[in-house]
């Protein structure tokens, strides 16, 4: 399969892509119009970022997509990419067969934040963790194979990913390798290659309960300094039990 240089949208290319994202037939944010792939390799709309090449593979999971990107560009080039917001919408379009699922004659667009990194109005913050490609790449860059517990289908953001990666300041969870390692121990089923049932809910044993408990623990402990096994020992039993 051919490999293509990774590019970043020009201002005009980003405008054209943004216009496409506004094409919706209903509140489900979908359209019959195919993604504008003609923007990808036209010098008027995108410029080579000189960080490597990628093949147009189709990925079922965000973890596999992100691992492919991170593995092909390397750490130094990834740092350059993270500082360039217009490469991520380009990558969203580049992997359109994964990021724009086709269902019943329509392409699912979803929220703009899935495809374009945008600032939150009035705040020094953005929704970059919600970008389908960037969010996954940041997760695998920080957490390696343990990131798979956070990531679902290539075209979605799981509740666990949102609850962890949105908490940059709150307990530092978005950057805590030990916390994500704990979640992997608690919730990842290697036999089924999937997250265990109940992990993404609200009730006992769920991700929301873990976060609630972390807030309680933070009153007594420096939770950011605790290892995964130490946190595990502080969790109530038998509500939380690592499967053998």
Secondary structure, DSSP 8 states (H G I E B T S, - for coil): --EEEEEEE-HHHHHHHHHHHT--SSTT-EESS---GGGTT-TTTEEEEEEEEEE----SBHHHHHHHHHHHHHHHHHHHHHT-HHHHHHHHHHTHHHHS-EETTEEE---GGGTS--B-TTSS-B-GGGSHHHHHHHHHHHHGGGGGGT--BTT---HHHHHHHT-SSSTTGGG-HHHHHHHHHHHEETTTTEE-TTTTSSSTTSHHHHHHHHHHHTTTS-GGG--HHHHHHHS-TTTS----
